Amino acid sequence: MRRLLRAETVPKEIRITRLWQTTEWGNVWDNLQTAPVPEDTKAMWYRVIQDLITTDERLHKIRLAPTDQCRLCAKKDTLDHRLTECENGTMTWEWTRQRIAMMLRTDPKHVKAELLLRPQFKLWPPQQHRAVL
């Protein structure tokens, strides 16, 4: 009987790809890799994109938090909430939304939080793409 080597095993699918099946993951990873930012910023955005930030919603699911509510505003503490609705996330998101809208030449209300959480877009010229990242 032949033993399977580790290299012959099929890697498990990443959890986030099951949750967001319509996302163009190749573009997301390319955008993250080519972003003109320091490596520690890329590492942080990797955690955001992979949904590895420990929110109360996530901790409540695994029974490590008594509730899934945000401690600051009592809304459901999801990743989207943390990054776009609550405390410093609101200011950061509005600033980011304004800049993305300016570069895409659209109204800021048309820029969805999805661009912040899973940046899968490709823009031309490359300078505009880098600027948005």
Sequence and secondary structure as in RCSB ss.txt:
>XXXX:A:sequence
MRRLLRAETVPKEIRITRLWQTTEWGNVWDNLQTAPVPEDTKAMWYRVIQDLITTDERLHKIRLAPTDQCRLCAK
KDTLDHRLTECENGTMTWEWTRQRIAMMLRTDPKHVKAELLLRPQFKLWPPQQHRAVL
>XXXX:A:secstr
     GGGS     HHHHHTTTS HHHHHHHHHH SS HHHHHHHHHHHTT S  HHHHHHTTSSS SB TTT S
B  HHHHHHTSTHHHHHHHHHHHHHHHHHTS GGG  THHHHS     SSHHHHHHH 
